[in-house]
């Protein structure tokens, strides 16, 4: 029985990744047909596509009332993106960090994570008794109001990106247009695979967690988070191998912002998400990780190989801590 649900989990991940790939391809082609600037495509459609697995899993979890998976998937994916995806890329090739990322996107990502921690944690989280509490104890809630607030911030952020893109247009040659029927077919099939894959991942993950005696938070933070972050990992590694490392940081930070503002915002608006003590620890780890990598980026305007090795070691330590706590 466990083998069946493990295979079902793997099939769900494959559907999510392939669906996201086709969704991005179809959406990008459609946007180009309408002469939408490439920078807007990258900051919106591609960010949506690479975050589609997280979106499918978190929204499916919210609908099924599995709030621990919905939150831990987002937080776990963001930690994986920062430490593992950027770490691997930095080991392969020095990763430059562009000025707009340092001035706008990175600070926003850190600020939103801090805001989320403050808005979802009860006052007891900051008291001395917090350290004696069980990891499964309830620490707070991501309420519908919080979710709507996150979504509003996301809308403002997207409009600011579009405004900035129109002020600094990126003139580029466009290749042969993709037929509209093919664009819509790719988008439709991609969405079906994403939605179906998300359902399979959440359902099979819950069964596996129950069978092995694991918490939903742990399985969401590790297996589900890594699986849904595969599009970001594959995209960034391919870019790094080609020497196109400039997109690596933008891809990761953009996806993290999308995860926090859009996915968590929509998920909690659908169903309030319970925050346990373990998730509070994970949010703190995400903040510390973000500040560390931001400091590296400010100092060097790039992530070096030694930074990448340290980041991978920290991620392995984080997973070990999540397992034994």
C-alpha positions in Angstrom: 0.0 0.0 0.0 2.8 2.4 0.9 4.5 1.6 -2.4 1.3 2.5 -4.3 1.0 5.9 -2.7 4.7 6.6 -3.2 4.3 5.9 -6.9 1.2 8.1 -6.8 3.3 10.9 -5.2 5.9 10.5 -7.9 3.3 10.6 -10.7 1.8 13.8 -9.1 5.3 15.5 -9.2 5.8 14.5 -12.8 2.4 15.9 -13.8 3.1 19.1 -11.9 6.5 19.7 -13.5 5.4 18.8 -17.0 2.2 20.8 -16.6 4.2 23.8 -15.4 6.5 23.5 -18.4 3.7 23.4 -21.0 1.8 26.2 -19.2 4.8 28.5 -19.3 5.5 27.6 -23.0 1.9 28.2 -24.0 1.5 31.4 -22.0 4.8 32.9 -23.1 3.9 32.2 -26.8 0.5 33.7 -26.4 1.9 36.8 -24.7 4.4 37.2 -27.5 1.6 37.0 -30.0 0.0 40.0 -28.3 3.4 41.8 -28.3 3.8 41.8 -24.5 7.4 42.8 -23.6 9.6 39.9 -22.7 10.5 41.3 -19.2 6.9 41.3 -18.2 6.5 37.7 -19.4 9.5 36.7 -17.3 8.4 38.5 -14.2 4.8 37.3 -14.3 4.0 34.3 -16.5 7.3 32.4 -16.0 7.2 33.2 -12.2 3.6 31.8 -12.2 4.6 28.8 -14.2 7.6 27.8 -12.0 5.4 28.4 -8.9 2.4 26.5 -10.3 3.3 23.3 -8.4 3.4 25.1 -5.1 0.2 26.9 -6.0 -1.6 23.6 -6.9 -0.4 21.8 -3.8 -1.1 24.7 -1.3 -4.6 25.5 -2.7 -5.5 21.8 -2.8 -4.3 21.4 0.7 -6.4 24.5 1.8 -9.5 23.1 0.1 -8.9 19.8 1.9 -8.3 21.5 5.3 -4.7 20.3 5.4 -3.4 23.7 6.5 0.0 22.4 7.7 0.9 21.2 4.2 -0.3 24.5 2.7 2.0 26.6 4.9 5.0 24.3 5.2 5.0 23.8 1.4 5.4 27.5 0.8 8.0 28.1 3.5 9.9 24.9 2.7 10.0 25.7 -1.0 11.3 29.2 -0.3 14.1 27.8 2.0 14.9 25.2 -0.7 15.0 27.9 -3.4 17.4 30.1 -1.5 19.8 27.6 -0.1 19.7 24.7 -2.5 18.8 26.2 -5.9 21.0 29.3 -5.6 23.6 27.2 -3.8 23.9 24.7 -6.6 24.0 27.5 -9.2 26.8 29.3 -7.3 28.8 26.1 -7.2 28.5 25.7 -11.0 29.1 29.3 -11.8 29.4 32.7 -10.0 25.9 34.1 -9.8 25.7 37.9 -10.3 22.9 39.8 -8.5 21.5 42.7 -10.4 20.8 46.1 -8.8 17.0 46.0 -9.2 17.0 42.7 -7.3 19.0 44.2 -4.5 17.0 47.4 -4.2 13.4 46.1 -4.8 12.8 42.4 -4.9 15.1 41.0 -2.2 14.0 43.5 0.4 10.4 42.9 -0.4 10.8 39.1 0.0 12.4 39.6 3.4 9.9 42.2 4.5 6.9 40.1 3.6 8.3 37.1 5.5 8.8 39.2 8.6 5.3 40.6 8.2 3.9 37.1 7.8 5.6 36.0 11.0 4.3 39.0 12.9 0.7 38.7 11.5 0.4 35.0 12.1 2.1 34.4 15.5 0.4 35.0 18.8 2.1 37.1 21.5 3.2 33.8 23.2 5.6 33.2 20.4 7.7 36.0 21.7 7.5 35.1 25.3 10.0 32.9 27.2 7.5 30.1 27.4 7.6 29.6 23.7 10.8 27.5 23.9 9.0 24.9 26.1 6.1 24.4 23.8 5.6 21.3 21.6 6.3 21.7 17.9 2.7 20.7 17.1 1.2 23.3 19.4 -0.8 26.1 17.7 1.1 29.4 17.6 -1.3 31.4 15.5 -3.3 31.6 12.3 -3.0 32.9 8.7 -6.4 34.5 8.7 -8.5 35.4 5.7 -7.7 39.1 6.4 -4.0 38.3 6.3 -4.4 36.3 3.1 -6.3 39.2 1.4 -3.6 41.6 2.7 -0.9 39.5 1.1 -2.8 39.3 -2.2 -3.3 43.1 -2.3 0.5 43.5 -1.8 1.0 41.1 -4.7 -1.2 43.0 -7.0 0.6 46.3 -6.2 3.9 44.6 -6.8 2.9 43.3 -10.2 1.6 46.7 -11.3 4.9 48.2 -10.2 6.8 45.7 -12.3 4.6 46.5 -15.3 5.1 50.2 -14.7 8.8 49.8 -14.5 8.9 47.6 -17.6 7.0 50.3 -19.6 9.5 52.9 -18.4 12.4 50.8 -19.5 11.2 48.8 -22.5 13.3 45.8 -23.6 13.3 45.9 -27.4 13.9 42.5 -28.8 13.4 40.5 -32.0 10.5 38.1 -32.0 10.7 34.8 -33.8 7.9 33.0 -35.7 4.6 33.3 -34.0 3.0 30.2 -32.4 -0.5 29.5 -33.7 -3.2 30.5 -31.2 -4.7 27.1 -31.1 -1.4 25.6 -30.0 -1.0 28.3 -27.3 -4.4 27.6 -25.8 -3.9 23.8 -26.1 -0.6 23.9 -24.2 -2.2 26.2 -21.5 -5.2 24.0 -21.1 -3.2 20.7 -20.9 -0.7 22.4 -18.5 -3.4 23.6 -16.2 -5.1 20.1 -16.1 -1.8 18.4 -15.2 -1.0 21.1 -12.6 -4.4 20.8 -10.9 -4.5 17.0 -11.1 -0.9 16.6 -10.0 -1.5 18.9 -7.0 -4.4 16.8 -5.9 -2.4 13.6 -6.1 0.6 15.1 -4.3 -1.5 16.3 -1.3 -3.6 13.1 -1.0 -0.7 10.7 -1.3 1.5 12.9 1.0 -1.1 12.8 3.7 -1.4 9.0 3.5 2.4 8.5 3.5 2.7 10.9 6.5 0.1 9.0 8.5 1.6 5.6 7.6 5.1 6.6 8.6 4.0 8.5 11.7 5.3 11.8 10.2 3.6 15.2 10.7 2.1 17.0 7.8 4.4 19.9 8.6 7.5 17.7 8.2 6.4 16.1 4.9 5.3 19.4 3.5 8.6 21.0 4.5 10.8 18.3 3.0 9.3 15.9 0.3 6.5 18.2 -1.0 8.6 21.4 -0.8 11.5 19.8 -2.8 9.2 18.2 -5.3 7.3 21.4 -6.1 10.5 23.4 -6.3 12.0 21.2 -9.1 11.0 23.6 -11.9 13.0 26.4 -10.2 15.9 24.0 -9.7 16.0 22.7 -13.2 15.5 26.2 -14.8 18.3 27.7 -12.7 20.8 24.8 -13.2 20.3 24.8 -16.9 20.8 28.6 -17.0 23.9 28.3 -14.8 25.4 25.6 -17.1 24.8 27.9 -20.1 26.5 30.8 -18.2 23.2 32.7 -18.1 23.4 33.1 -14.4 21.8 36.5 -14.3 18.3 35.0 -14.3 19.0 32.6 -11.5 18.5 35.0 -8.6 15.6 36.7 -10.3 13.9 33.3 -10.9 14.3 32.3 -7.2 13.4 35.7 -5.6 10.5 36.2 -8.0 9.2 32.7 -7.2 9.6 33.2 -3.4 7.6 36.5 -3.6 4.9 34.7 -5.7 4.8 31.9 -3.1 4.4 34.2 -0.2 2.0 36.8 -1.6 -0.1 35.1 -4.2 -0.1 31.4 -3.2 -0.3 31.8 0.6 -2.7 34.8 0.1 -5.1 32.8 -2.0 -4.8 29.6 0.1 -5.5 31.4 3.4 -8.4 33.4 1.8 -10.0 30.1 0.9 -9.4 28.6 4.3 -7.6 30.1 7.3 -4.3 28.3 7.9 -3.3 27.1 11.4 0.3 27.9 12.2 2.1 25.5 14.6 5.3 26.2 16.6 7.3 24.2 14.0 6.2 26.6 11.2 7.2 29.6 13.3 10.7 28.2 13.6 10.7 27.6 9.9 9.6 31.2 9.2 12.5 32.4 11.4 14.9 30.2 9.5 13.6 31.6 6.2 14.2 35.2 7.5 17.7 34.4 8.8 18.6 32.6 5.5 17.3 35.5 3.4 19.2 38.1 5.4 22.4 36.0 5.1 22.2 35.6 1.3 21.2 39.3 0.9 24.3 40.2 2.9 26.5 38.1 0.6 24.8 39.7 -2.4 25.3 43.2 -1.2 28.9 42.7 -0.3 30.0 41.1 -3.6 27.1 41.9 -6.0 27.3 38.1 -6.7 27.1 34.7 -5.0 30.5 32.9 -5.2 31.3 29.1 -5.1 32.3 29.3 -1.4 28.9 30.8 -0.7 27.2 28.0 -2.6 29.0 25.3 -0.6 28.0 27.0 2.7 24.4 27.3 1.5 24.1 23.6 0.6 25.6 22.6 4.0 23.1 24.8 5.7 20.2 23.3 3.8 21.3 19.8 4.8 21.5 20.9 8.4 18.0 22.4 8.1 16.6 19.2 6.8 18.3 17.2 9.6 16.9 19.6 12.2 13.4 19.3 10.7 13.6 15.5 10.9 14.9 15.2 14.5 12.9 18.0 16.1 
